[in-house]
Amino acid sequence: MIKRPRPKLTFFHGMVSCAPIMLELFELVRRVAQTNASILIRGETGTGKELVAQAAHELSQRNRAPFMAVNCATLTSELLASELFGHVRGAFTGAVRDRQGLFARADGGTLFLDEVAEIEPEIQARLLRVLQEKTFVPLGATEAVSVDVRIFSATHKALRREVEQGRFRADLMYRIRVVPIFLPPLRDREGDVEALAWHFLDELNRDGGRQVQSFTAGAMKALLSHDYPGNVRELRNVLEYAFAVGQGPEISLGELTPELRGEGPPPELGAKTSDTAVTREKARILDALDATGGKKAQAAARLGMSRSTLWRKMREHALS
């Protein structure tokens, strides 16, 4: 069992951090929120781009009006146009009644366009008109509607590169990228992996069921060594997995996801029983070595096997 550190955590509109780089970002969001400037949030998957957008809205003078959000990558061009601008009855097959779009529903507030780089050129042109003229025409309608909406956007892509390659309009980029905010990946947030691991542990304990007091040294070492391509979302998922599959008051190395144990992904559906058994045996050996601080004799005793058998199995599983 390792001792719990006590870093000074800052809670900021659903985000938690002790990293200096994140505290600077929180202050930037506070300042930018007081303006009407459009914000483009850049960051990897799972870094919390929508949380930043929501924080900026809540801290702005528009916080009494709606905050609306849409993931532009999940909709076809026609559906996205309908979602953003609305439509009138008969505008297309299946349009059986008038429908307000997000621009109309967000009037006076904020509209968050996630994965904005995925918008098709036709919709980019219509979006530019809204930003320039503060008006839009619903699909199938003839009269323009006036709106006052602040735009926040997010993407994991470099918009300048998208412009250079002809996939994104330069004039639209300049409209939505007035203030760029870059969200650092979890691996660059000093001290946050350990701090967030304990924070999520507390949250999961409050959910009931298994109660965990600490991590083994091996488990914490694996948590700290991982790159987290899925960032904060991945770390949270790792701990939820450990809570679900494990038992007892400690999270051990064998209870972490295969990626953190240095293995490939779990066996797919239909995998041979022997493959699953090998994975489980490897996890049991890792747990025993973790619990004994790497002492082979003690680990073998915990596993109920001889030391020579443990050495052989470690070689079979490529465990150092």
Residue pairs with C-beta under 8 A, 6 or more apart in sequence:
1 213
1 214
1 215
1 216
1 250
2 214
2 215
2 216
2 217
2 220
4 198
4 214
5 194
5 195
5 198
7 18
7 191
7 194
7 195
8 18
9 16
9 17
9 18
9 195
9 199
10 16
10 17
10 18
10 22
10 23
10 26
12 26
12 29
12 55
13 51
13 54
13 55
13 58
13 59
14 48
14 51
14 54
14 55
15 22
15 26
15 48
15 51
15 52
15 55
16 195
16 196
16 199
17 23
17 26
17 189
17 192
17 195
17 196
18 191
18 192
18 195
19 184
19 189
19 190
19 191
19 192
20 190
21 184
21 188
21 189
21 190
22 184
22 189
22 192
25 52
25 181
25 183
25 184
26 55
28 181
29 52
29 55
29 56
29 59
29 181
30 59
32 39
32 56
32 179
32 181
33 55
33 56
33 57
33 58
33 59
33 60
34 59
34 60
34 61
35 179
36 150
37 178
37 179
38 131
38 150
38 151
38 152
38 153
38 175
38 176
38 177
38 178
38 179
39 53
39 56
39 151
39 152
39 153
39 178
39 179
39 180
39 181
40 116
40 152
40 153
40 154
40 155
40 159
40 176
40 177
40 178
40 179
40 180
40 181
41 49
41 52
41 53
41 152
41 153
41 154
41 155
41 180
41 181
41 183
42 154
42 155
42 156
42 158
42 180
42 181
42 182
42 183
43 49
43 154
43 156
43 182
43 183
43 184
43 185
44 156
44 183
44 185
44 229
44 231
45 156
45 229
45 230
45 231
45 233
46 186
46 228
46 230
46 231
46 232
46 233
46 234
47 183
47 184
47 185
47 186
47 231
47 232
48 183
48 231
48 232
49 114
49 154
49 183
50 69
50 112
50 114
50 154
52 181
52 183
53 67
53 69
53 110
53 112
53 152
53 154
54 67
54 112
56 110
56 152
57 63
57 67
57 109
57 110
57 112
57 150
57 152
58 67
60 110
60 150
62 108
62 109
62 110
62 150
65 106
65 107
65 108
65 109
65 110
66 105
66 106
66 108
66 109
66 110
67 106
67 109
67 110
67 112
68 102
68 105
68 106
68 109
68 110
68 111
68 112
69 111
69 112
69 114
70 80
70 83
70 84
70 102
70 111
70 112
70 113
70 114
71 114
71 115
72 80
72 113
72 114
72 115
72 116
72 118
72 119
73 114
73 115
73 118
74 115
75 83
77 120
77 122
77 123
78 92
80 119
80 120
80 123
81 122
81 123
81 126
81 139
82 91
82 92
82 95
82 99
82 101
82 139
83 101
83 102
84 101
84 102
84 103
84 123
84 126
84 127
84 136
85 101
85 103
85 126
85 136
85 137
85 138
85 139
86 98
86 99
86 100
86 101
86 103
86 104
86 138
86 139
87 95
87 98
87 99
87 101
87 138
87 139
87 140
87 141
88 95
88 98
88 138
88 139
88 140
88 141
89 95
89 96
89 97
89 98
89 140
90 140
91 138
91 139
91 140
91 141
92 139
92 140
95 139
95 140
98 138
101 136
101 138
102 111
103 111
103 130
103 136
103 145
103 147
103 149
104 138
104 145
104 147
106 147
106 149
107 147
107 148
107 149
108 148
108 149
109 149
109 150
110 149
110 150
110 151
110 152
111 149
111 150
111 151
111 152
112 152
112 153
112 154
113 119
113 151
113 152
113 153
113 154
113 176
114 153
114 154
115 154
115 155
115 156
116 153
116 154
116 155
116 159
116 176
117 155
117 157
117 159
117 162
117 167
117 168
119 127
119 168
121 169
124 168
124 169
124 172
125 169
126 136
127 172
128 169
128 171
128 172
128 175
129 135
129 136
130 136
130 147
130 149
131 151
131 172
131 175
131 176
132 175
134 146
134 147
134 148
135 144
135 145
135 146
135 147
136 144
136 145
136 147
137 143
137 144
137 145
138 145
151 175
151 176
153 176
153 177
159 168
159 173
159 177
160 173
162 168
162 173
163 169
163 170
163 173
185 228
185 231
186 192
186 193
186 196
186 228
186 231
186 232
186 234
186 235
187 193
187 227
187 228
193 223
193 224
193 226
193 228
193 235
194 220
194 223
194 224
196 232
196 235
196 236
197 215
197 220
197 223
197 235
197 239
200 235
200 236
200 239
201 212
201 215
201 239
201 251
204 212
204 239
204 240
204 243
205 211
205 212
209 243
210 243
210 246
210 247
211 249
212 243
212 248
212 249
212 250
212 251
213 249
213 250
214 249
214 250
214 251
215 223
215 250
215 251
215 252
216 250
216 251
216 252
216 253
216 290
216 291
217 290
217 293
218 252
218 253
218 286
218 289
218 290
219 242
219 250
219 251
219 252
219 253
219 255
219 256
219 290
222 253
222 256
222 260
222 261
223 235
223 238
223 256
223 260
226 259
226 260
228 234
228 235
230 237
237 257
238 256
238 257
238 260
239 251
241 255
241 256
241 257
242 251
242 255
242 256
242 257
243 251
245 255
246 252
246 254
246 255
252 286
252 287
252 290
252 291
253 261
253 286
253 287
253 289
253 290
254 261
254 283
254 284
254 286
254 287
254 290
255 283
255 287
258 264
258 265
258 266
258 279
259 265
261 282
261 283
261 286
263 279
263 282
266 279
267 275
267 276
267 279
278 317
281 313
281 317
282 317
282 319
284 303
285 299
285 303
285 310
285 313
285 314
285 317
285 319
286 319
288 299
288 300
288 302
288 303
289 296
289 299
289 319
291 299
291 302
292 298
292 299
292 302
296 307
296 310
296 311
297 307
299 310
300 306
300 307
300 309
300 310
303 310
305 313
314 320
